[in-house]
Amino acid sequence: MPLTESVEKIAPPEPDLTPAELLHRAEAMCPMLRERQAACEAAGRISDETNHEFIRAGFYRILQPRRFGGYEFDLPCFLKVMTAVSRGCPESGWVLALTAGHAFLMSLFPDAGQREAFGTRGEFRAPAVAAPGGTATPVDGSYRVKGAWDYASGCDVATHFIGAAMLLDAASKRPQSMMYVLFDRDQYTIIDNWHVIGMQGTGSRRVVIEETFVPSYRVLHTTDASGSLVHSHPGIAHHANPMYQGRVVPLLVSETVAVAVGAARGALDIYGEILRTKKRPYPPFEPLLDQAEFQRHFGHAQSLIDTAEAALTQLASNYMEQARRQAEDGIAIADEEERRLLMIEQQCVRMSWEAMELMFRTAGSSSATASSPLGRYFRNLAVIRTHITLQLDRTAVNAGRLHFGMPAVGPL
């Protein structure tokens, strides 16, 4: 029986807050975030001030269950806000998206784990690393866990960390399956190993967990003994909203895609300013804006970004409909449907990059300086594209295999 009615609820900070107001707040922050880009990159993390402004705006609670102090808005709302924030600063947007979005992941954990994570105030910000950087061994109803996880984006401002671990057989110590493990902030240390050409401000450093014991309700099994993904999770029973029955992977990948699209949109803002202010370096020194060549470049880039953003918005609606059909009509989400969502997400990033490359290439060599705002957007999106979940070729193979009745080779 669902426990929703029997658990004391946490009221969200602004019970009457609307998705429209959240988006308005995100858009209003863009100028300030753009001004802080260089400082964010130099510091290698978002500032405490920016983090507190995200908290006050309610951004971390968009997908968080209402019973635990969240707003429980839908995926379209979440992605629009993440895109808007990333337009101002992709690095800040990345930290926000890849911590706030994981409230959805937390909603799938056993109920007791959720209650501990969200606490009495609903404050929850958690990086999650899907690569199994740790091991977990069963011990008397709990697990002995240790490990180290790279790429923990936002670990500096987090309240928790979620890391994937290999479950080992207690006797043989051989790997059995994979699972996510929830840790509190005081259980991990941070190693500064994040030194990259772009997205430096995300603070995607290594977190280390010394050997510790974790109760079973802080564990979410993600694969079975055969290595297949598990789609039925214990937390689903405690939330009436169909959204929480959607597939996990497309939602998590959508976090990164919203940042990529926002980065391209922010770059277009800068490119437009360059065209307004820069002139040809030879007579008659006419503004770039007045030349058909650059008008075409701008229009082409704008159309690519508009298309990517429209596709992302439609994908979010499709995701919500898939989840609703499964929850209300009993129509299970097929593995092929999941891969098709992933491919749309990956295509959004490809279009964003095509627009970015065009703008960077045609803006002139001054955009390649270390302090160039357009160059910073370019570097950031170049790094985002390397993310393992955004590799279309791999996903396209699996989508094709599934369509023709063959099993997928891997989770992406």
N, C-alpha and C positions, 0 to 999 in steps of 0.2 A: 504494500500500500504506500503511495507517495507520502512523504513526510512534510510536504509543503505547509499544510495547515497546522501541523503540530509544532513547528519550529518558530521561535520568536523572530520576527522580521526586523531587519535594519532599514530604517527610512533613508532614502537617498538625500543628499544635502539640499537639493532643490526639487521637491516632488512634482512641481508643475513645469519643469524644464521641457522644452520641445526640441525635436531634431532641427527645426529651422533656426532656433536661437543658437544651438551648438555650432551650426555651420556659419552663422553670422559671426560668432566669436572667433572661429578659426580664420575666417577671411580677414577679420579686423587685425589679427596678430601678424599677418604676413609682412608688413613693412618693418616691424620691430624684429622679427625673426631674421629677415634679410640683413638688417644692420648688425646682428650678432653672429652672422655666419663665420666671419674670419676669427672671431674670438673662440667660437665653438670648435673650429678646426684646430686652432693653436692649443687649446686646453685638452683636446682629445676626449671631450665629453660635453654633454649639455650642462649648462650652469644650473646651480640650485635655484636661481631666480626663474629661469625658464621652466624648470620642473614644477615649481610651486604655482606658476601661472597655468600650466596644464592641469594641475590638480584643482585649482580654484574654478577653472572653466568647466570641469566635469568630464574632460576628454578620456580619462582612464576608466570611466565607468560606463561607457557607451554600450558595450556588449555584456557587461556584468549583470548577473541575475538580479532582478528587483528585490527578491527576498533577502539578498545580501548587500543592500545599499546601492545597487547599480540602477541604471536607467533602462536596461534591457531593450534598447532600440534595435533596429534591424541592421543587417549587413550593408544595405545601401547607405544608410546614415553614417555608419562607421567609416566606410571607404571615402565618402565625400569629405568628411572632416579630415581624414588622414591625407588626402590629396591636397586639400587647401593648406594644411600646415606645412606639408612638404614643398609646396610652391614657394613658401617663404624661406625654408631651410630644410633640405633633404636629410641632413644628418639628425636634426632635431625630430623631424617627422619619422625617421626610421626608429629612433629610440622610443618614441611614443607608440607607433604602430606595433612594434615587436615586444612591447610590454603590455599595453592596453588590450591588444587582441587576445592575449593569452588568458584573460578572464574567461573567455569561451572555453579554452582547454581545461581550465580549472573546474568549470561547471560539469565536466564529465567524470571527475574523480568521485570516489565514495563520499557520501554525505558528510561524514565526520571530518574528512579531509577538507572539504569545502568550508565547513564551519570554522576550522582552525585557520585556514588561509585567509578568509575574509574577516575573521575576528569579530569584534563588537562594533567597529566603525566602517567596515567595508573598504579599508585601505589596502589595495592590492596592485602591485606592479612587478611583473615577473618575466625576465628573459627566459627563453626556452631553447634548448639545443637538442636537435633530434638525432644527431650522430651519437652513438653509444660511447660516451667518454668514461663511463664508470662500470662497475660490476656490483651485483647485488646477490647475496647468498641468504637463503631462508634460515632463520634462527628463531624457533619457538614463537611462531605467529608474527614475527617481524622480519626485517631484512638488515643484514650487515652490508653497508654501502660505502664505497670509496671511489674516488675518481677525479679527473680533471677534464674540463670542457672548454674548448676554444670558442671564440665568436659569441660570447655572452653579451649581446648588445644591450646597453642600458644597465649593466650590473651595478654601476655606481649609484644609481638613483632607485634601485629596486627594493622592494620589501621582501621578496622571495626569489627563488631560482628553481626552474624545472629542468632537470637533466635526464637524458635517456641513458639507460643502463642495461647491460646484458644480465639476465637472470641466470645464475649458475646453479647447477645441480649440487645439492648440499654434500653429497658423497664424492662424486667424480670430479666436481668443479668444472664440468663441461658446460658450454653455453646452451641454454634451453629456449629462450625467447627474449623479447625486448619489452621494456616498460619505462614509463616516465616516473620520476621520483621528485617529490616536492620537498624543498629545503627552505628553512628560514634564513634571513639575511645574516644572522650571526653564526651560521654554520659554514659559511664559505669565505675563503680569502681570495683576493684578486691579484693576479700576476699581470703586470703591464707588458704584454707582448703584441700590442696592436699598433703597428707602424706601417702605414700603407699610403698609397698615392691619392686615395679618395676615401670619403666616408670616415676620415680620421676622427671626426667629432662624435661618432657613435659610441666610442669607448667599448668596442667589442672585444674585450679582453678575456683572458683565461680565468676561470674560477676553479678553485680546488676545494674538494671536500675530503678532509681526513676521515679515517674510518669512523663511522657512526652508525647507530641503530635507528631504523626508521619503521614506524608502525605500518601495518598493511594498508590502512585506510589513506595513507599518503602515497600510495602507488597506483598507477593506472597502466594496466597491461595493454600494449599496443600491437603485439604480434602473438600468434599462437606457436605451438611447437614446430609447425611446418614452415614458419616464417611468414605466413599470410597475415595481413592486417586485420585487426579486430575492430569491428564497427559497432558492436553493442557494448555500451559502457554503463557502469552502475549509476552515475550521476543523472542520466537522462530521466530516470523515473521520478526525480524530485523537481522537475521543471515542466510546467504545462506548455510553455512556448515551443512550438514545433521547430524553431530555429536550432535548438540544441540537439536536434536529431540529424542535422546536416553532416555531410562528410567533413572530417577534420582537415585533411590535406589541402583541398581547394581554399578553405577559409584562411588557413595559415599562410598560404602562398599569396593570397590576395593582399595581405598586409604589405608585402614587399612591392607588389605591383602598384598599389596606390601611391607609394613613395616614388616609384619610377615615373609614373605619369605626372605627379606633382612636380618632380624635378624638371621634366621637360617643359611643363607650363611655366615654371619660374624662369627657365632659360629663355623662353619666348618673350617674357617681359623684358629681360635684359637685352635681347637681340633687337627688340623694337626700339629701345632707347639708343642703341648703337646706330641704328639706321637713321634715327632722328638727328643725331649729333655729329656723326662722322661724315667726312667729305672725301671725295676722290683725291688722291695725293698728287694729281696733275691737273693742269688747266682743262676746263674752266672751274675746277674745284667744286663741282656740284654736290649737294648732299646725296648720300646713298639712297635716302628715302625717295628721291625723285626719279630714280632709274628703274626701268622695267625689270632688269635683271634681279635686283634686290627685292622689288615688290613680289616677284615670282617666288623667290626664296622664302620670303615671309609667309606668303599664302600657302606654299607647299608644306612648310613646317607646321603651320597652324592647322591645316587639314589633317595631318597625321596625328597630331596631339588630340584634336577634337574627336577623331575616330577612335583613338585608344581610350579616351575618357568615356565616350558613349558605350563602347564595348564593355568596359569595366562596370559601368552602371547597369547595363543589361544583364551581365553575368551575375551581379549581386542579386538582381530580381529573380533570375533563373534558379540561383542557389536557394533562395527562400521558398520558391515554389516546389522545388524538389523535396526540401525538408517538410513542407506542409503535406505533400502527397504521401510521404512515408508515414508521417505521424497520424494524419486524419483518414487517409484512404487505404493505408496498408500497402502502398506501392513502393517496393524497395528501390533504393537508388542503385543503379547498375554500375559496375566498375568502368564500363565504357563511358557512361555519362560523366563520371568523375574525371576521367582523362580528357574528355572534351572540354570540360571547364578549365582544366589546367592548361590546355593548349590555347584557349582564348586568352588566359592570363599571360602566357608567354608571348603571344602575338602582340598584346598591348605593350609589353616591354620592348619588343622589336620595333614597333612603330615609334615609340618614344625615343629609342636610340637613333633611328633613322633621321628623325627630326633634329635631334641633338647634334648628330654628326654634320648635318647640312648647315646648321647655324654656326657651329664652331669653325667649320672649314671656310665659310664665306665671310666671317666677321673680321678676318685679318689676324696677322701674327700677334698683335697686341693682346689678343684673348688667350694666348699661351703663357703669359706671364703668371708668376705664382700668385699674384694678388688679384688677378682678373676674376670678377664675379662670374662671367660666363665660363671661364676656364674651370672654376670650382664646381659649377653644375656639371660640366663635361666630365671631370674626374670622378665625381660622385656617381654619376650614372654608369660610367665605364666599370666601376667596381661592383655596383649593384648587379650588372649583367652577368658577372661571374658566379652568382649564387647557384648552387647545385639544383635548386628547384626550378630555375628559369631556363633550363636547357631544352629547347623545343625538340631537337632531334631525338632525344631519348624518349620523351613522352609520345611523340608521333609514332614511333615504332610500337610502343605498347598499345596505343589507341588502335592502330591498324591490326595488331594481333588480336585484340579483344573483339574487334568488329568481325573478324573472320573465324572466331571460335577458338582461338589459341590463347593460352594463359599469358598474362603480362610477365615480364622479366624485371621485377623490382616494383617499388611502391610509387614511382613517378611516371 
